[in-house]
């Protein structure tokens, strides 16, 4: 079994004990208690789109949901590193609600309501099939292909239009690993560290400098 509890523990450590020498953190992190089997099954019965197994296990083993926000304000040395990584950024801001079980039903309703004015298309139908499990303050969501579609990929659900829905990862677990390795940055900043041909992370000098910026060892 994938160690969702260990992932939550490491995420908590990242936000509660930042060690960067290159700036100041203003962080918030909270995790709800994990749920029991009865609570998860009861929730699943209420949902239009059934819960993928990885997300179900996360609720049982990891947490009943978590949220975080981060403002990173670099010092002079940090700005030099940031200029190499994010040429247009002078601070880093990130926030996310992840697998908040009590919000799943509302996520699904909101996705239907938001797309009500979109023209009928395969993209719109695909949007309605995804299981939204994370919410970003910009109004965007993160969704996963449910089991009945035969897939498990993760997609960025951009509220600006059904055509703007890039694939993020091949699985829920890969998405969690990417979040952690990329220091919980917002998704729109991930491209600085990804190979555009393979959509996989490049473990190169840029990634090393990102870890240096955040004090990750």
Number of C-alpha atoms within 10 A of each C-alpha: 6 12 12 20 17 12 17 19 13 13 21 17 12 19 20 15 10 15 17 17 14 21 18 16 19 13 18 14 17 16 19 15 14 19 20 12 13 9 13 18 13 10 16 18 11 11 15 13 20 16 23 19 13 17 19 20 21 23 25 19 20 25 23 21 23 21 18 18 17 19 15 20 17 22 15 11 12 21 20 15 19 21 12 12 18 14 11 9 11 15 15 16 15 18 20 21 20 21 23 19 23 11 16 22 17 11 19 19 13 13 20 13 10 12 18 11 8 11 10 10 11 11 16 17 12 13 22 17 19 23 27 31 24 24 21 17 11 10 10 16 22 23 26 29 24 20 14 11 10 8 13 21 18 26 24 20 25 17 16 12 13 18 14 13 19 11 15 21 20 17 17 21 19 14 16 17 15 19 16 15 16 19 20 23 18 16 15 8 15 15 13 14 19 15 12 11 6 8 14 15 17 15 12 9 10 15 19 12 16 19 16 17 24 22 16 15 7
